[in-house]
Structures are given as structure tokens and as C-alpha cells.
Amino acid sequence: GAYALSRLRFKGRMTINASFYTVYMFSGILLVVPLFKIITALGIYDTEMALIITMVTQTLPTAVFMLKSYFDTIPDEIEEAAMMDGLNRLQIIFRITVPLAMSGLISVFVYCFMVAWNDYLFASIFLSSASNFTLPVGLNALFSTPDYIWGRMMAASLVTALPVVIMYALSERFIKSGLTAGGVKG
């Protein structure tokens, strides 16, 4: 989607682009009531599928916005040269564009993972049984007990933060170059 919005010229492209920008500006709390109605109508309340739908709804506009901006920084001339060499659009995407955009793709992946992993709002609304709770919701349940068990709370907090820290540490160089790409023109 982001590649198409960046590279292809088609009718309605600007409308779709404006739609992504508009949804990008909404806070997650504005999506709760419509998503709740959709999820209950689909009969998937208190399931993993409910969280998948809400996380895609929450992260997709941001991912498209970030990736479109990143694809815009890749010169068109590189793809034009590949077309002259006989590559079709799909080959250009996988052989040329994806390798060039890898740092942007990794940055967006890590961002979307962090949003989904740390989500409390949607998980607390769309999940009701303790067996389906995500770590942030389960951690909140630990904090809401009458007697605070500080050792367990701190251990649970560390376990919750560890995957994001490890993922960031492993992909730090990609994230730095991905977030700064296109920051200076020329």
C-alpha cells in the first residue's frame, strides 16, 4: 500500500493518501466504540482475533504514513533503470526497492511491535478472561491486588519490557538510519 501510494499514479490516490493522514491524526480512544461494535457484531469479543483487528486498525495508518515517506526518498531513477534492464514492477519491488528500504521497513516493524506489545487500552476493553490477558493487562491485575508484592511486580515489569529492549538493541542501526532517512534533502 505505501509503495503504491508513493510510486504509482492512479485515480483516487490523493484521496486514499488523505484518508491515511486523517486516520493517523485520530487518537486510539476515538476508535474504541466503533471497534467494540464491530468486534461484538463479529462475535470475536475476548479472542486473539479481536486484538489482531484492533492492532492492525491502530498501526496500519502510521505504518503506511511512515513507509510512504520512506519510499518517497528512494530516487525514481533507480527503478527506471531497472525497468530499462527488463525487470517488471514486482521484480523491482523485491530486488531493488525492498533491499533499499530495509531500514525503513525494520523501523516500522519495531514501531508496530512496540505499539502492539505495550497496548493496554484495547486489550483491557476487548479481553475479559484472565487467560487471554496480554502482559500489560496482567501486570495491571498484579498492581491492583490489596497487598503489593514488589518483587513480583518488578520482575513482571522487566519481563514485559525485555522483548522490546532486545528487539530495539538488535535493530538499532536500522532504526537510526530508517528514522533519519529523508530528513535532509539534497
C-alpha positions, 0 to 999 in steps of 0.5 A, a space after each residue: 500500500 505505501 509503495 503504491 501510494 508513493 510510486 504509482 499514479 492512479 485515480 483516487 490516490 490523493 484521496 486514499 493518501 488523505 484518508 491515511 493522514 486523517 486516520 493517523 491524526 485520530 487518537 486510539 480512544 476515538 476508535 474504541 466504540 466503533 471497534 467494540 461494535 464491530 468486534 461484538 457484531 463479529 462475535 470475536 469479543 475476548 479472542 486473539 482475533 479481536 486484538 489482531 483487528 484492533 492492532 492492525 486498525 491502530 498501526 496500519 495508518 502510521 505504518 503506511 504514513 511512515 513507509 510512504 515517506 520512506 519510499 518517497 526518498 528512494 530516487 525514481 531513477 533507480 527503478 527506471 533503470 531497472 525497468 530499462 534492464 527488463 525487470 517488471 514492477 514486482 521484480 523491482 519491488 523485491 530486488 531493488 526497492 525492498 533491499 533499499 528500504 530495509 531500514 525503513 521497513 525494520 523501523 516500522 516493524 519495531 514501531 508496530 511491535 512496540 505499539 502492539 506489545 505495550 497496548 493496554 487500552 484495547 486489550 483491557 476493553 476487548 479481553 475479559 478472561 484472565 487467560 487471554 490477558 496480554 502482559 500489560 493487562 496482567 501486570 495491571 491485575 498484579 498492581 491492583 491486588 490489596 497487598 503489593 508484592 514488589 518483587 513480583 511486580 518488578 520482575 513482571 515489569 522487566 519481563 514485559 519490557 525485555 522483548 522490546 529492549 532486545 528487539 530495539 538493541 538488535 535493530 538499532 542501526 536500522 532504526 537510526 538510519 530508517 528514522 533519519 532517512 529523508 530528513 535532509 534533502 539534497 
